[in-house]
């Protein structure tokens, strides 16, 4: 699967996926997919702080999410965010 395929599966765009991989910047689409904010994704990847949204997506506490982030490192955190997004079903409007 190429980058566009992974981005599509994760519910985001190719350029947004590139930003995630190169600068650790979470997009609005990716954040919506996992139930948090783009800022929370970026801070999690940078190792500054795990948020309640990230913790909920992982099914753990904030401290548990931070411990996991610390153990994984930056690249592992990016992979974790991609995995969370790919594992979530697409959100469809019922309008």
Secondary structure as UniProt FT lines:
FT   HELIX           3..10
FT   HELIX           14..23
FT   HELIX           28..34
FT   HELIX           38..46
FT   HELIX           52..58
FT   HELIX           62..87
//
